[in-house]
């Protein structure tokens, strides 16, 4: 019997389950990695995303070879052709693959016929197995992330003092919502000069004969585990101290502020969640890092990331098509070009075009918020997010966009829609200062679209939103609005869509 292993492009860790199962027989175990052009033609992916994944795959193939594995690296039109030939060439009788994170790839495996047995190893790139999450979820009426996060803290003994949380409370959100007032000077992130392998990939992507998005110049993401570990160390020593207070802030010209920029590496397998969490927790214990910053970061990995992955596999297959508010407006062209007079959106879209990156508040309270209140199609918005972000995969974008951002799942994830007017953006950023629209006006020629769309959204869906208990206090403000003002708001929203305003 000959066992072969197919390593998928987001499973780049020598400790991944399929490889571990054959560590002792590595010299007799063929391994294959495949760059599929068909896979990347499904949407116009960001050029830097393609460079990151393919360069990381090629570097990982070299890492495996150096560790004694027999590696085939294929660049092909699709997955099927090189897999079929590789199975024949190596007389493979059993193909092992670590369970994919994404449902489409899992479905591809379901239909795969190669003339050999296909064995799926349980995915070990997350702390919570799918079975463990299902057991947790099945015992609850509501799937609150806060409850899940606290359970994770207890299970893995992270920031715990016996049975109690360190510091006497589970989260420090109130200390981590500081607006960017005055001069702020965040440190530069750690970028890496492209080596020969990366430059070769950049040349290939730059000459791509299929649709792509974004700029390739300035690529500096980590493409090896060693580089990713350096990025983690750099974050802890230069950025973690002030990560907490300003994690929701947005500042013109500051693309990364104090954010960790580790999600692309976690999602590729170059970093593992527990090592990241424990390294940050150790920094709190040994380097006296601020607890609000440490807890705020750990919440994103141990809480939010694990929760999103668990929910993705827990919900039904219809989840990607859900549309709770029945929103169907198409995505404006300026989502791709960035050419909009709304400065908050322009700044965020320009940053994504240049880097493939935007932090969680830019994603939730700028991009998703606008899409929600303007009534854009959830599926079109999710597809755009998936194409443009460097850390985007099906498992993380479905839940974050369909669920959290657009409330299209009707409340599976969130207890209320994350809808907000320009007031929030004006408080948490400096974007409004350089905008042609007035963040304080909701009617008139210079009224901010976030304002008239927000109030139009609340009015249009008032009966539906009444069932979301946390919304009733806000909905009462509609009663204070005159009929003339509401009509002006409704007309402004309708005109914007009719004339494709920017």
C-alpha positions as CSV (number, residue, x, y, z in Angstrom):
1,X,0.0,0.0,0.0
2,X,1.2,3.5,-0.9
3,X,-0.1,6.4,1.1
4,X,0.0,9.9,-0.5
5,X,-0.9,13.3,1.0
6,X,-2.5,16.3,-0.7
7,X,-1.6,19.5,1.2
8,X,-4.2,22.2,0.6
9,X,-3.1,25.8,0.2
10,X,-4.3,26.9,3.7
11,X,-2.8,23.9,5.5
12,X,0.9,25.0,5.5
13,X,2.1,23.5,8.8
14,X,4.2,20.4,9.4
15,X,2.0,19.6,12.4
16,X,-1.1,19.4,10.3
17,X,-3.0,16.2,10.8
18,X,-2.4,14.5,7.5
19,X,1.3,15.0,7.6
20,X,1.6,14.0,11.3
21,X,-0.1,10.7,10.5
22,X,2.9,9.8,8.3
23,X,5.8,11.6,10.0
24,X,7.6,8.3,10.7
25,X,7.3,7.2,7.0
26,X,7.9,10.5,5.4
27,X,10.5,9.2,3.0
28,X,8.0,6.7,1.6
29,X,5.1,9.1,1.5
30,X,4.6,11.2,-1.6
31,X,3.2,14.7,-1.0
32,X,1.5,17.0,-3.5
33,X,0.7,20.7,-3.5
34,X,-1.3,22.2,-6.4
35,X,-1.7,25.8,-7.7
36,X,-5.0,25.6,-9.6
37,X,-5.8,28.4,-12.0
38,X,-9.5,27.4,-12.1
39,X,-9.7,27.9,-8.4
40,X,-8.4,31.5,-8.5
41,X,-10.6,32.4,-11.5
42,X,-13.8,32.0,-9.5
43,X,-13.6,35.7,-8.5
44,X,-11.2,38.6,-9.1
45,X,-8.9,38.0,-6.1
46,X,-6.6,40.6,-4.7
47,X,-3.2,40.2,-6.4
48,X,-1.4,40.3,-3.0
49,X,-3.7,37.4,-1.8
50,X,-2.6,35.3,-4.8
51,X,1.1,36.1,-4.1
52,X,0.8,35.4,-0.4
53,X,-0.9,32.0,-0.9
54,X,1.2,30.8,-3.8
55,X,4.5,32.0,-2.4
56,X,3.7,30.5,1.0
57,X,2.8,27.2,-0.7
58,X,6.1,27.1,-2.7
59,X,8.1,28.0,0.4
60,X,6.3,25.2,2.4
61,X,7.1,22.7,-0.4
62,X,10.8,23.5,0.0
63,X,10.4,23.2,3.8
64,X,8.9,19.7,3.4
65,X,11.7,18.7,1.0
66,X,14.3,19.8,3.5
67,X,12.5,17.8,6.2
68,X,12.8,14.6,4.1
69,X,9.4,14.4,2.3
70,X,9.0,13.5,-1.3
71,X,7.2,16.5,-2.8
72,X,5.5,17.2,-6.1
73,X,4.6,20.8,-6.8
74,X,2.1,21.2,-9.6
75,X,1.0,24.4,-11.4
76,X,-2.0,23.4,-13.4
77,X,-5.3,24.5,-14.9
78,X,-7.3,22.6,-12.2
79,X,-6.9,20.2,-9.3
80,X,-8.1,17.1,-11.0
81,X,-5.5,16.7,-13.8
82,X,-2.3,16.8,-11.6
83,X,-3.9,14.7,-8.9
84,X,-4.9,12.0,-11.3
85,X,-1.4,11.8,-12.9
86,X,0.3,11.9,-9.5
87,X,-1.8,9.0,-8.1
88,X,-0.9,6.9,-11.2
89,X,2.8,7.8,-11.2
90,X,3.3,7.0,-7.5
91,X,1.0,4.0,-7.4
92,X,-1.0,5.5,-4.6
93,X,-3.7,3.4,-3.0
94,X,-4.7,5.8,-0.2
95,X,-4.9,9.6,-0.5
96,X,-4.9,11.5,2.8
97,X,-6.2,15.0,3.0
98,X,-6.7,17.1,6.1
99,X,-10.4,18.1,6.3
100,X,-10.8,21.4,4.4
101,X,-12.0,24.4,6.3
102,X,-14.1,25.6,3.3
103,X,-17.4,23.9,2.3
104,X,-16.8,24.2,-1.5
105,X,-13.5,22.3,-1.2
106,X,-15.1,19.6,1.1
107,X,-17.8,19.2,-1.6
108,X,-15.1,18.8,-4.2
109,X,-13.6,16.0,-2.2
110,X,-17.0,14.4,-1.9
111,X,-17.1,14.0,-5.6
112,X,-13.5,13.1,-6.2
113,X,-12.8,9.8,-8.0
114,X,-9.2,8.9,-8.3
115,X,-9.2,5.1,-8.2
116,X,-7.9,5.0,-4.7
117,X,-9.3,5.3,-1.2
118,X,-9.6,8.9,0.1
119,X,-9.1,9.4,3.8
120,X,-9.8,12.7,5.5
121,X,-7.8,13.6,8.6
122,X,-9.6,15.8,11.2
123,X,-8.6,19.4,10.8
124,X,-6.3,20.5,13.7
125,X,-5.8,24.1,12.7
126,X,-8.4,25.2,15.3
127,X,-8.7,24.7,19.0
128,X,-12.3,23.6,18.9
129,X,-13.1,20.6,16.9
130,X,-16.3,20.6,15.0
131,X,-17.7,17.9,17.2
132,X,-16.8,19.9,20.4
133,X,-18.4,23.0,19.0
134,X,-21.6,21.2,18.0
135,X,-21.8,19.7,21.6
136,X,-21.4,23.2,23.0
137,X,-24.0,24.7,20.7
138,X,-26.6,22.0,21.0
139,X,-26.9,22.7,24.7
140,X,-27.9,26.4,24.2
141,X,-30.9,28.3,23.1
142,X,-28.7,31.2,21.8
143,X,-25.2,31.0,20.4
144,X,-23.7,34.0,22.1
145,X,-20.0,34.6,21.3
146,X,-19.4,35.9,24.9
147,X,-20.5,32.6,26.4
148,X,-18.4,30.7,23.9
149,X,-15.4,32.9,24.7
150,X,-15.7,32.4,28.4
151,X,-15.9,28.6,27.9
152,X,-12.7,28.8,25.8
153,X,-10.9,30.7,28.5
154,X,-11.8,28.0,31.0
155,X,-11.0,25.1,28.8
156,X,-7.6,26.3,27.8
157,X,-6.8,28.1,31.1
158,X,-6.1,31.4,29.4
159,X,-6.0,34.5,31.6
160,X,-7.6,32.6,34.5
161,X,-7.1,32.9,38.2
162,X,-8.5,29.6,39.4
163,X,-12.2,29.6,38.3
164,X,-12.2,33.4,37.9
165,X,-10.9,35.6,35.1
166,X,-7.7,37.5,35.7
167,X,-8.4,41.0,36.7
168,X,-11.9,40.2,37.9
169,X,-13.8,40.6,34.6
170,X,-14.0,38.7,31.4
171,X,-13.6,41.6,29.0
172,X,-12.2,45.2,28.9
173,X,-14.2,46.5,26.0
174,X,-14.9,49.8,27.8
175,X,-11.2,50.5,27.9
176,X,-10.7,49.5,24.3
177,X,-12.9,52.0,22.4
178,X,-10.7,55.1,22.5
179,X,-11.3,57.6,19.7
180,X,-8.1,58.9,17.9
181,X,-7.9,62.3,19.4
182,X,-4.8,64.4,18.9
183,X,-1.5,63.2,17.6
184,X,-1.0,59.5,17.5
185,X,2.2,57.7,16.3
186,X,1.7,54.0,15.8
187,X,4.8,51.9,15.0
188,X,5.5,50.6,11.5
189,X,4.5,47.0,10.9
190,X,7.1,44.4,10.1
191,X,7.2,43.8,6.3
192,X,9.5,41.4,4.5
193,X,11.5,42.0,1.3
194,X,10.3,39.5,-1.4
195,X,12.9,36.8,-2.1
196,X,13.4,35.0,-5.4
197,X,10.5,32.6,-4.9
198,X,8.1,35.5,-4.0
199,X,9.3,37.7,-6.8
200,X,8.7,34.8,-9.3
201,X,5.1,34.5,-8.0
202,X,4.7,38.3,-8.2
203,X,5.7,38.3,-11.9
204,X,3.3,35.5,-12.6
205,X,0.4,37.2,-10.9
206,X,1.2,40.6,-12.5
207,X,1.0,38.9,-15.9
208,X,-2.2,37.0,-15.1
209,X,-4.6,36.7,-18.1
210,X,-7.6,36.5,-15.7
211,X,-9.4,39.2,-13.7
212,X,-7.7,40.3,-10.5
213,X,-8.0,43.2,-8.0
214,X,-5.7,45.6,-6.3
215,X,-2.0,46.6,-6.4
216,X,0.9,44.2,-6.3
217,X,3.5,46.8,-5.6
218,X,4.7,47.0,-2.0
219,X,4.0,43.4,-1.2
220,X,5.7,42.6,2.1
221,X,3.6,39.9,3.9
222,X,5.3,36.9,5.6
223,X,5.4,33.8,3.4
224,X,7.1,31.3,5.7
225,X,6.5,30.1,9.2
226,X,9.8,31.7,10.4
227,X,8.7,35.1,9.1
228,X,5.2,34.7,10.6
229,X,6.8,34.0,14.0
230,X,8.9,37.2,13.6
231,X,5.7,39.1,12.8
232,X,4.1,37.7,16.0
233,X,7.2,38.7,18.1
234,X,7.3,42.2,16.5
235,X,3.6,42.7,17.4
236,X,4.1,41.8,21.0
237,X,7.2,44.0,21.5
238,X,6.1,47.1,19.5
239,X,2.3,47.1,19.1
240,X,0.6,45.1,21.8
241,X,0.9,47.7,24.6
242,X,-1.4,50.1,22.8
243,X,-3.4,47.6,20.8
244,X,-6.3,47.6,23.1
245,X,-7.3,51.3,23.5
246,X,-7.2,52.1,19.8
247,X,-8.4,48.8,18.3
248,X,-11.6,50.5,17.0
249,X,-10.0,53.7,15.8
250,X,-9.6,54.8,12.2
251,X,-7.1,57.4,11.1
252,X,-6.3,58.7,7.6
253,X,-2.9,57.6,6.4
254,X,-2.5,55.0,9.1
255,X,-3.3,51.7,7.5
256,X,-2.4,49.4,10.4
257,X,-2.3,51.4,13.6
258,X,-1.5,48.9,16.4
259,X,-3.2,45.9,14.9
260,X,-1.4,42.6,14.8
261,X,-1.8,41.7,11.1
262,X,-1.6,38.0,12.0
263,X,-4.9,36.8,10.5
264,X,-3.4,35.9,7.1
265,X,-0.8,33.7,8.8
266,X,-3.3,32.0,11.1
267,X,-5.6,31.3,8.2
268,X,-2.8,29.8,6.1
269,X,-1.5,27.6,9.0
270,X,1.8,29.4,9.2
271,X,0.8,30.2,12.8
272,X,-1.3,28.2,15.1
273,X,-4.0,29.7,17.4
274,X,-2.9,28.2,20.7
275,X,0.8,29.3,20.2
276,X,-0.3,32.8,19.4
277,X,-2.7,33.0,22.4
278,X,-0.2,31.5,24.8
279,X,2.6,33.8,23.6
280,X,0.5,36.9,24.2
281,X,-0.7,35.6,27.6
282,X,2.9,35.0,28.5
283,X,3.8,38.6,27.6
284,X,1.1,39.7,30.1
285,X,2.6,37.5,32.8
286,X,6.3,38.2,32.2
287,X,6.5,41.6,30.5
288,X,3.7,43.3,32.4
289,X,1.7,44.1,29.2
290,X,-1.6,45.9,29.8
291,X,-4.4,43.5,30.6
292,X,-7.0,45.3,28.4
293,X,-4.7,45.0,25.4
294,X,-3.9,41.4,26.0
295,X,-7.5,40.4,26.7
296,X,-8.7,42.3,23.7
297,X,-6.4,40.5,21.4
298,X,-7.0,37.1,22.9
299,X,-10.7,37.6,22.5
300,X,-10.2,38.0,18.8
301,X,-8.4,34.7,18.4
302,X,-9.7,32.4,21.2
303,X,-13.2,34.0,21.0
304,X,-14.1,35.4,17.6
305,X,-12.0,33.4,15.2
306,X,-12.9,30.0,16.8
307,X,-16.5,31.0,17.1
308,X,-16.8,32.0,13.5
309,X,-15.3,28.7,12.4
310,X,-17.6,26.8,14.6
311,X,-20.7,28.6,13.5
312,X,-19.8,28.1,9.8
313,X,-19.8,24.3,10.1
314,X,-22.8,24.3,12.5
315,X,-25.4,26.2,10.4
316,X,-27.2,24.7,7.4
317,X,-26.0,24.6,3.8
318,X,-28.5,27.4,3.0
319,X,-26.7,29.9,5.2
320,X,-24.8,31.6,2.3
321,X,-28.1,32.4,0.6
322,X,-29.9,33.9,3.5
323,X,-31.3,37.4,3.1
324,X,-33.3,38.4,6.2
325,X,-34.1,41.9,5.1
326,X,-34.7,40.9,1.4
327,X,-32.0,43.4,0.2
328,X,-31.2,43.2,-3.5
329,X,-29.5,46.4,-4.7
330,X,-26.3,45.6,-6.7
331,X,-22.9,46.5,-5.5
332,X,-21.8,50.0,-6.7
333,X,-18.9,50.0,-9.1
334,X,-17.0,52.2,-6.7
335,X,-16.6,49.3,-4.3
336,X,-14.0,48.2,-6.8
337,X,-12.5,51.5,-7.9
338,X,-12.7,53.4,-4.6
339,X,-13.9,56.5,-6.5
340,X,-16.5,57.8,-4.0
341,X,-17.0,61.2,-2.4
342,X,-17.7,59.5,0.9
343,X,-14.3,59.9,2.5
344,X,-14.6,57.1,5.0
345,X,-15.4,54.6,2.2
346,X,-12.8,56.1,-0.1
347,X,-10.0,55.8,2.5
348,X,-10.9,52.3,3.4
349,X,-11.3,51.1,-0.2
350,X,-8.0,52.8,-1.2
351,X,-6.3,51.0,1.6
352,X,-7.7,47.6,0.7
353,X,-6.7,48.2,-3.0
354,X,-3.1,48.9,-1.9
355,X,-2.7,46.3,0.8
356,X,-5.5,43.8,0.8
357,X,-6.1,44.7,4.5
358,X,-8.6,46.5,6.6
359,X,-9.1,46.1,10.3
360,X,-12.3,44.8,11.9
361,X,-14.0,48.2,12.4
362,X,-13.4,49.3,8.9
363,X,-14.9,46.1,7.7
364,X,-17.9,46.1,10.1
365,X,-18.8,49.8,10.7
366,X,-17.7,51.3,7.3
367,X,-18.1,48.7,4.6
368,X,-20.7,46.3,6.0
369,X,-22.6,49.1,7.7
370,X,-23.0,51.0,4.5
371,X,-24.0,47.8,2.6
372,X,-26.6,47.0,5.3
373,X,-28.3,50.3,5.5
374,X,-28.2,50.9,1.8
375,X,-29.9,47.6,1.1
376,X,-27.1,46.0,-1.0
377,X,-27.4,42.3,-1.8
378,X,-25.7,40.2,1.0
379,X,-24.4,37.7,-1.5
380,X,-22.8,40.4,-3.7
381,X,-21.2,42.0,-0.7
382,X,-19.9,38.7,0.6
383,X,-18.4,37.8,-2.8
384,X,-16.6,41.2,-2.9
385,X,-15.2,40.7,0.6
386,X,-14.0,37.3,-0.3
387,X,-12.3,38.6,-3.4
388,X,-10.6,41.7,-2.0
389,X,-9.2,40.8,1.5
390,X,-5.9,39.0,2.0
391,X,-7.2,36.9,4.9
392,X,-10.5,35.9,3.2
393,X,-11.7,32.3,3.0
394,X,-15.2,30.9,2.7
395,X,-15.4,29.8,6.3
396,X,-14.6,33.3,7.7
397,X,-16.4,35.5,5.2
398,X,-19.8,33.7,5.2
399,X,-20.2,34.2,9.0
400,X,-18.6,37.6,9.2
401,X,-20.4,39.2,6.3
402,X,-23.7,37.3,5.9
403,X,-24.1,37.0,9.7
404,X,-22.2,39.7,11.6
405,X,-22.0,42.5,9.1
406,X,-25.3,42.3,7.2
407,X,-27.6,40.4,9.7
408,X,-28.8,38.4,6.7
409,X,-29.0,35.3,8.9
410,X,-31.7,37.0,11.0
411,X,-29.8,36.9,14.3
412,X,-27.9,33.5,14.4
413,X,-24.7,35.4,15.1
414,X,-25.6,38.9,16.4
415,X,-28.3,40.1,18.8
416,X,-29.0,43.1,16.6
417,X,-28.0,44.6,13.3
418,X,-24.7,46.6,13.4
419,X,-26.3,49.6,11.7
420,X,-25.0,53.1,12.6
421,X,-25.2,56.7,11.3
422,X,-22.3,59.0,10.5
423,X,-22.1,59.9,14.2
424,X,-20.2,56.7,15.0
425,X,-17.8,57.2,12.1
426,X,-17.2,60.8,13.1
427,X,-16.5,59.8,16.7
428,X,-14.1,56.9,15.9
429,X,-12.2,58.4,13.0
430,X,-10.9,61.6,11.4
431,X,-12.5,60.7,8.0
432,X,-15.4,63.1,8.3
433,X,-13.1,66.1,8.6
434,X,-12.0,65.8,4.9
435,X,-15.4,64.8,3.5
436,X,-17.7,66.8,1.3
437,X,-20.7,65.4,3.2
438,X,-21.7,66.8,6.6
439,X,-21.8,64.0,9.3
440,X,-24.4,66.0,11.3
441,X,-27.0,66.4,8.5
442,X,-29.5,63.8,7.4
443,X,-31.3,65.8,4.8
444,X,-30.1,68.3,2.2
445,X,-27.5,68.4,-0.6
446,X,-24.6,67.8,1.7
447,X,-26.3,65.3,4.0
448,X,-24.1,62.3,4.7
449,X,-25.5,59.1,3.0
450,X,-24.8,57.2,6.2
451,X,-27.4,59.4,7.9
452,X,-30.3,59.2,5.5
453,X,-29.7,55.5,4.7
454,X,-29.6,54.7,8.4
455,X,-32.9,56.4,9.2
456,X,-34.5,55.0,6.0
457,X,-33.3,51.5,7.0
458,X,-34.8,51.8,10.5
459,X,-38.1,53.1,9.0
460,X,-38.3,50.5,6.2
461,X,-37.7,47.6,8.6
462,X,-39.3,48.9,11.7
463,X,-41.8,46.1,12.1
464,X,-39.1,43.5,11.7
465,X,-36.6,45.2,14.0
466,X,-39.2,45.4,16.8
467,X,-38.5,41.8,17.4
468,X,-34.9,42.6,18.1
469,X,-35.2,43.7,21.7
470,X,-32.1,45.8,21.7
471,X,-33.4,48.0,18.8
472,X,-36.6,49.3,20.4
473,X,-35.0,52.2,22.2
474,X,-33.5,53.4,18.9
475,X,-36.7,52.9,17.0
476,X,-38.5,55.2,19.3
477,X,-36.5,58.1,17.8
478,X,-38.5,57.6,14.5
479,X,-41.6,58.9,16.4
480,X,-39.8,62.2,17.0
481,X,-39.2,62.7,13.3
482,X,-41.7,64.9,11.3
483,X,-43.4,63.6,8.3
484,X,-41.6,66.1,6.1
485,X,-38.2,65.0,7.4
486,X,-38.9,61.3,6.9
487,X,-40.2,61.9,3.4
488,X,-37.0,63.9,2.6
489,X,-34.9,61.0,4.0
490,X,-36.8,58.4,2.0
491,X,-36.5,60.4,-1.1
492,X,-32.8,61.0,-0.6
493,X,-32.2,57.2,-0.3
494,X,-34.3,56.5,-3.4
495,X,-32.6,59.2,-5.4
496,X,-29.2,57.9,-4.4
497,X,-30.0,54.4,-5.8
498,X,-31.7,55.8,-8.9
499,X,-28.9,58.0,-9.9
500,X,-26.0,55.8,-8.8
501,X,-24.6,58.5,-6.5
502,X,-21.0,58.3,-5.3
